Amino acid sequence: MRESIVTGDAAPGEEREFASLRPLKFCDYIGQGMVVDNLRVAVQAARERNEPLDHILLHGPPGLGKTTMAHVIAAEMNCEIVVTSGPALERAADLVGILTNLRQGTVLFIDEIHRLPRIVEEYLYPGMEDFGIDFIIEPGPHARSVRLELARFTVVGATTRAGLLTGPLRDRFGLSLHLEFYTVDDLSTIVGRSASILGIPVTSDAARAIAMRARGTPRIANRLLRRIRDYAQVARREKVDELTSLEAMDLNGVDEAGLDPLDRRYLQAVIRQYNGGPVGVSAIAATLNEERDTLIDMVEPFLLAEGFLNRTSRGRVATAKACRHLGYPGPPDERLLL
């Protein structure tokens, strides 16, 4: 997997590093207006009825604040949050151990929930629906089923690939909310807030320059801010102005559209080697010597959202915007877009 400053995935230890930047209440959460409004209503209704929230599924590209939103939900409900992930729950016993220790109203946050093993999923179903687990003891001719009652809890699941969730699991979430890429204005506000918390003197022009190259993702904006702070310190700049931020981002290979070297190589391969497309993602992955899932999860979402790429039934097609941005004469054959 690539190491890139503009990947939405969290680097090892980065979640702890960014924890101090997370908002704790809906009023402090910037952007995602429709998601926040829906959650605000659900939380207020649950608190007035004095009962736990319905189960919530948050889905969208990495780095948009799904983990942050789960912590905000727990804080708004005045309850504790237990954090785990799909890959960490390898056995049913792992899940049973967590569920039996949950208290009334606890938020159980499961990151990458689409990666839950099937056997673990089967145990999660009755826990989410009936707040009880049935398991077999003394296997063999003396086997008997024992039911274990659970406290009422709320599952908040997060996934970057909602389509990989099984139907039965997806149907058990009362709220399914999609997080969108952030606007430049919202990201500028986020950069200003983060700079204030970290004690970094940043001008409004610099904050906007960072936002414009952050690929609509707060995690990337905060990561860029930290790298720019390092650059400003080494270059002996008293504050982070627009010129300093642009110099630092150019040094890290992030261009004015937020594309990094792998993004540009991806588009160049489609345009130059496949005549603009259509071409399958497996062929592109082989050409670039990259993992197919890396391109699907980390490269394509932003290129699609920004209009650099089209995904058709016959494969990926580079757009005229991509050709102009990379300096290639003329758009790809328009017939290929049909």
MOURMO-V845057 format. One record per helix or strand. SS is the DSSP state (H for helix, E for strand). FROM is the first residue (numbers start at 0). LEN is the number of residues. Records with the same first field share a line. If there is no record, write none. Layout:
SS = FROM-LEN, FROM-LEN
//
This chain:
H = 13-8, 25-3, 32-17, 65-11, 91-8, 112-3, 117-13, 161-3, 166-5, 183-15, 203-9, 217-17, 241-10, 260-13, 280-8, 291-14, 319-7, 333-4
E = 55-4, 80-5, 106-5, 131-6, 143-6, 153-6, 174-4, 201-1, 239-1, 276-3, 308-4, 314-4
//
